[in-house]
Amino acid sequence: MTKINKDNLPSRHVTEGPGRAPHRSFYYAMDLTTEQIHQPFVGVATTWNESAPCNITLRRQAQSVKKGVSAKDGTPREFTTITVTDGIAMGHQGMKASLASREAIADTIELSVRGHCYDGLVGVAGCDKSLPGVMMSMLRLNIPSVFIYGGSIMPGKHKGRNLTVQDVYEAVGQNDAGIIDAEELDLIERAACPSAGSCGGQFTANTMACVSEAIGLALPYSSGAPAPYEERDKYAYDSGKQVMYLIENNIRPRDIVTRKSLENAATIVAATGGSTNAGLHLPAIAHECGIKFDLDDVVEIFKRTPYLADLKPGGQYVAKDVYEAGGVPIIIKTLHEGGFIHGDCLTVTGNTIAENLKSVEFNKNQKVIRPYDEPLSITGGVVGLKGNLAPEGAIVKVAGMENLKFKGHAKCFDCEEDAFECVKNENYNEGDVFVIRYEGPRGGPGMREMLATTAAIYGQGMGDKVALITDGRFSGATRGFCVGHVSPEAAVCGPIALVEDGDEIILDAENGEISINVPLETLEKRKKSWKERKTDFNSGTLWKYSQTVGSAVKGAVTHPGAEKETHVYSDI
């Protein structure tokens, strides 16, 4: 490739001309050569840390990215940002930090890139919120960017069956119910997570990894190999080279992420029975581009997409199995053959989705991914619900569920802890509908996931005998009739705030209904006596988050987005 002229690149502000001699002296202090200083600067942003196995290999992969950048005459500048790992934050107050961390990740990457005037970006992410957070920063900055997933964990083995962390959470419920003893629980927890990498089922991390390829921000096949595999280093190296191609050709993230590519992203979520969290993250990604794409748009695509991937938590297989079956491209291939994918969308390869698929053959000698005309079910694994209990919408993961209708009576809790204690003590009955509220984006604050509670219910053998609704979220590992993102949330006096113990609740995932069988005049009377709940988060980051966060239906975002932009960083 020819040397890239920096006259129009952001890094000219810190490297070019006599006035930038002080800035260059800092780069000489870090042993950069004159040639390296005058090359394009590429930020290599990772979510590496020692908080969890999801992130522990990202530093290694970042070194390969840097080698790829250098091979194409770019100058890589590595930096890290935070993560909050859901598996460790789950089931206690720490989960309030999880969704807020998505915004912090996007914000801190933006600040680092702005402050140092980088020309391109490669983002390496592992845990749930880090994937959308990194992608959001790429679109906000709109500099040439490539995303790469850090890879999934290897499946655990115990008594001849594959394990994920989901099994450990469910084992807690089994232990509470006396189904297994403490020794068996100990054996399961020791076996479930045998390597580095993100949780292995089609939970949020692997869902968003599939999204990264379908939306066009990641190289084909790059999200497939598990974290310990050396193949990851090759994809990282190639991602570093590719960002230099994008800089040379001025191909930017907003050229790639369009309304059509967002539809492709929603399609692969539905087809793989992915996490309901995608219903938050895709609108948030769209928001960074100024594209209207909210939960309603997401669920419309879910309705028309076949469910093809037999993946945990509702199915049998894990991300490693997808990789061995042929990777994400074979999913995209069969969806494209069925007319469910827009093939004309640009990707980071410089080619369209359809062009990338020319050499891809659907592997018929595997059981993980069905062809589009032999689906597990004719509609996607995630469904949207609306009704007088959620006028703005709610979402439920139906992959693997047999009964898509539920009618029962409310059992109300104003925080997750109280609900979990009820489950732990088995103080509930068949037919109950758990209502966990004041856990929304503003009311939590932070919109916690409820995996500890839902997994305990399932572990007690009650997963198909009760239902649960919340204005909070669920882990991608959640299974059973669990409805999240109920909007408006309780903190703004949404209808979920007005539910009382014993009220009849109707859930219908076939017809998209979530309603409460209570007269309107009764609800109006309750509304008049409703009082705003206080929280203990009256300072610090979570207070700031609660003051700015919007509705879950629009992605729980915290700033006006591209719609209000008067300048874009990439054009400084």
VENUR-V442612 format. One line per field, one symbol per residue. psi: psi as a letter, one per 30 degrees, with the letter a starting at -180 (. if undefined). A space follows every 10 residues. Layout:
psi = ???
This chain:
psi = llkkkgegke fffffklefg eeeeeeeefg gkleeeeglk kjkjklhklg flfeffgeee eeeeeeeeee fghljkjkll allkjefefk gafffffdef feeeeeeeee eeeeeghlfl kkkjleldfe eeeeeeeeee ehlkkkkkkf lllkklkjhg lkklfeeeef eeeeeefgel leeeeeeeef feifllllkf aiaeeeefee eeeefgflkk fffeklefkf feeeeeeeee eeeeeeeegh jleffejlee eeeeeeefee fghakffffe eeeeeeeffg kjiaeeeefe eeegkkjfki lkffafllee eeefffleef eeeeeeefgf kjfgkklfff lleeeffegk kkjfhlgekl lfghlelfll fkkkklaffi efllkkjfkf kejgkkkakk jkkgleeeee eeeeghhllk fkjkjjlhga eefelfillg eeeeeeeefg ggegfllkkl galklffkll ijklgkklle fghlffffkl kfkkkkkjfe ghkjlkikke eeeeeeeffk kkkllgigla eeeeefffka keegghlglf affgkflkef g.
